[in-house]
Amino acid sequence: MDRARLQDILGRFPKLTIGVLGDFFLDYYLIIDPALSEVSLETDLEAYQVVERRCSPGAAGTVCNNLSALGTGTMLAIGAIGEDGNGYELKKGLVERGVSIEHLVESPELFTPTYTKPMVREADGTEREINRQDIKNRTPLPAQVEERVIEELRSCVGDADGIIVADQVQERNCGVITDGMRDEIERLAGEHRDTVICADSRVRVGEFRGMMLKPNRHEAATAVDPSHEGEVSLALAEKCGTELLARTGKPVFVTLGEKGVLVCTERGATQVPAVRVMGEIDIVGAGDATMSGIVLSLCAGATPEEAALVGNLVASITIQQLGTTGTASAEEVLARFQETQQDLGWQPRRR
């Protein structure tokens, strides 16, 4: 890929419509000043003093954050949240990023999933996360809510260039991507063969069929062999990616961290190494950043290998944003490509 080709791909992002289906969380940051700590008279325990708070869409919302920063023309949030204050904050954050919430189902039967992240602000201004507090729905998604979300998906899939499936909740059927939802996505993928549909799942990526997948190397290994433990070599990642390709009939993008992305297609496996960066990094949200770059690029006409390179470029920028879930603009991606053009480390290698 040269600069002109990358510029052409990035230039098509504003014309695209991308749906994000899955578990929308609120990332709720509480900034604590330890110098102001008090001792509770009632419990004799330290009472942390919050001096600032920040809210941001998380999980599937993180994908939307990345799509927005990359200049996506139309973004559709498809999922289910609660009728509560956290849901209000989540919707507000999505709208601020230009995301349509028309297909986001609200139900009094649900919590709005929330990652509460207390951050201790040190004297030098840096922030350090302490024990996270999670709010999740721990009972199965009500059948009527599931059906409403399926109807919303059906209503917009025909207008979308791509659908990103973000399966965040580990407890089976307690998030938006239930067994029934997964079957419906497979059915719709068969009907809409020109639509790029790609799934990311923490624990069930091996159960998706008929669509592209983006597991990390450990998720790919356990999808093929649930008993697998320990490290996953590049050879094993290739074997598992190839097996997932055989199951889905669609390309599989196995993320390898600092080793980049392994692209498995019917032509074979190609490693697209990561773009090397210097200094401290924060990998939170790197997978969502990579997914956003991959799907947008595929919808813009890129080859799978080109799409993986764009995903790597996006992630190389987001991981340098410490203490937050970062994003990257199309301009930043193009600049990063320019910076690393002399570094042959990113050149795809056929395996």
N, C-alpha and C positions, 0 to 999 in steps of 0.2 A: 504494500500500500504506500502511495505517496501522498503529499500534502493535498494535492488537488482532489484525489479520490476521497480522502477523509473529509475535506471541506464539503464535497458533494453530499456525502452521507449525512453529515451533521446539518446541512442546509435543508434537508427534507423533514427533519424532526417537527418543525412548526406546522406541517401539513397533516400530521398523523393523529389518529384517535386511539388511545390506549385505555382499556379497562383494567382495573386492579380489583381482583376478586379475592376476598379472604378476611383475615382477622385484623381489624383495625384497632390498634391500641392507642392510648394517650401516654406519651412520655412526659412525666410530671417531675421536673427538677426543683428541689428545694435547696437553696443556697444557704449554708450555715456558717455563721461567724463564730469560731470557737472562743474568741476573746470576750464575747458577750454571754457565754454560758452561765446559767444559773442552777442552783440546787433546789429541786422541788421541795416545798415544805411538807407536802403530803406524803411523798414517797422516799425522800432523801436521795433521789437519783438525779443525775445531771439532766437538765432540761436544755436541749439544743435550741438556739435562737435563729430563726429563719429571717434573713434580711432581703431575700429576693426569691422570686419563683419564675420558672420558665416552663411553658407548655409547648409541645410539638407533637404532631402526628407520629406514631410509632408503628412498628411491625409492618403491616400492609401500607400504613401511612408513610413509613420511611421510603418505600418504593415510590409513592406519590411525590414525596419531597424531592427525590432524585429526578423523576420525570419532569417535574416543574422546573427545576434548576437547569435541566438540559434543553428547555425550550419546547416541550411537547405541546402541540396545538390544542388538543382536547383530552382531558383526563376524567375518567369515570370511576368513582368509588362504589364498589358493589360489596355489600356486607351487612352486618347487623350489630347494633350497639344499644345501650340502655337509654332510657329517658331520664337522664340524670345530669348533674353538673359537669361531670367529666365528659359526658357525651357532647354537651354544649361546647366545651373547650376544644374537643376534638373536631367537631364540625367547623368551628370558627377557624381553626388552624388550616383545615383542608381548603376552605373557601378562600382564605388569604393567599393560598398557593395556586389558586385558579382551578381547583378540582371541583367537578360537579358532584354534589351529594344527593342528587335526585334519586339515585338507586341505592341509597344507604337506608336500610330498614331500621326503625327505632321500635323498641319493645319494652314495656314496663317489667317484663319477666326477666330481663337481662341486666347484668352490670355492664357498664362500658369498661372493657379490659384496660387496665392501667398499670404501667410500670412507674412507681414512685421512687425517685432516685435522689436520696439526700446527698448533697455535695458539700464537703467541708472546704471552705475557702481559706487557703493558707495565707500567711503574712505577705508572701511575695505575689499574691494574686492568683496563683494556680489553684485549681480545684481538684479534689480527690473524692471519688465516690465511695460511700460506705454502704452498709447492708441495704439492698433494694427491697422494697415492699411491693408485692404483686397483688393485684386485684384481677381475678379471672373467674369465668363461669365454670363451675366444677360439676355441673349436671348436664345431661344431654341437651342439645339445642332443641327447643320446643318444635314440634312438627309443623305447626302453623307458621313459625318464623322461617324455618327451612324452606317451606314452599314459597313464601313471599320472596326470599332471596333468589330462589331458582327462577321465579317469574321475572324478577328484575334482570337477571343474567340473560334470560331468553330475549328480553325486550331490547337489549342493547348490543348483543354479540354480533348481529348482522351489520351494524354500523361501525364496528371497531376494526382497526387494522391489526391489533394485537390484544391479547388478554394475558395478564400476568397473574398467576395463582399463587397466593402467599399463605401457606398452611403453617401457621405459627404455633397453635395450641397443641400441646403434646397429648393431652387426654383425649382418647378417641371419642368422636362425635360431640365433644363439648365446645368446639369452635364452629366456624362457618363451614369449613371443608369437612363435612360429614361423609359417611359412606355413600349416602344417596346423592349428595352434591357431586362427589367424585364421579359417580356413574353418569350424572347429567352432563358434566363437563366433557367426558369421553364421547357421549352421544353428540353433543354440539360440535365437538372437534371433527367428528365424521361428517357432519352436515356442512360445516364451514371450513373446507380444506384450504382455502386461501388465507384464512386468518391465522396469524402466528399465535399459538397458545403454548405457554411455557410454565411449568410448575416448579415450585420450590417448597420442600416440606422437611421439617426437622426430623420426623421419625417415620414417615410413611411414603417416602418418595417412590419406593418400589411398587406401590399399589396403583399408581397412575398409569393409564394406557392411552395410546392414540395421540399423545402430545409430547412436545419437547420437555426435557427435564434439566434442572440445574442443581444437582447435589454437590456438596463438598466431598472430598475423597472419603471421609469417614461415613457419611450418609450413604454414599454409593456402595461401600463395602458391606455395611449392615443391611442394606436393601437386598443384596444378593445372598449374603450369609448372615442371618440375624445373630448368630453366636460369635461373630468376629469381635476380637478385642485387640487392642494394641495399635501399633503404627500401620499405616497403609502406604506401601511402596508405590512408585510410579507404575511399575509393572502390574501390581494388583489393581490400582486405580483404572488402568487401561482395560484390564480383564473385566472389571465390574461395569465400567462405562459401556463396553461392548455388549455385555449381557443385557443391560438396561435398554440399549439401542434395539436389540433383538426383540425385547418385550414390547416396546412402544412403537417401533417403526419410524421413529423421528430422531433427529440429532439430540445428543446428550452432551451437556457442558459440565465437566467435572472440575470444580475449582480446587486449586492446589496451593492456596496461600501464596507464599513467596515464590512458588514455582509457576504461577500463572494459571492457565486453564487448559484442560485436555478436552479437545473437541472430537467427539466420536460420531462419525457419519458412516454411510454405506461405503464410502471410499477408503475408510480406515480411520486411524486415530492420529491427530495432529496436536502437538504441544505448542501452545502460544504462551511463551514465558511472560512473567510479570514485568512491568516497567519498574526498574530499580529506583528507589527513593532513598534519601539520606535523612538521618536524624530520627527522633522519637516518633512512634506511630501509635495510632489507636484504631484497631481493626473492627470496632463495633459498627455494624451496618455495611461492612465492605461487601458482603454477599448481595445485599439489596442494591448497592451501587452497581455492582457487576451485572446483575440481572437487568437493571434498567438500561444500561448501555447495550447489552446484547440484544434485548427484544426491540428496542428502538431501531438499532442498526439493521436487524433482520427485516423489519417492516419497511425500512428505507432502501432495501434492495441489496444489502451487504451479504457476502458469503458467510457461512458460519465462522470461518477462521477470521475474517475481517471483523465480524461482530464481537468475537472473543477479544481481539485486540482493543476495540473501543471499550469493552467492559473493563479490561485491565487498565486502560488509561484513566477511566472515570474513578476506579477504585484507588489508583495511585494518588489521586488528589484528595479523596475523602479521608483516607487513613492518616493524612498529615494534619487533620483538624482534631485537636486533642480535647477530650472532655465533652464531646458532643457527637451526634450522629451527622457526619458531614455530607455535603453535596458538592457537585461540580457543574459548572456551566459549560456550554459548548465552546465558548471562547477559551476557557481554561484547558479543555481537552485538546484543542488545536495547539495551544501554546506548549502543553506538556509533550505533545508529539514532536513539535519543533525542537524542544530541549533534548529529547532522547533519540532523535533521528540517527545520530552518530553511534548510538549504543546498539550494536547488532544483537544484543541479548533478547530483544523482543521478536526477532524474526521467527515466524512459524517453522516448526520442524516436524516433518512427516515421520511417524514412527512405524 
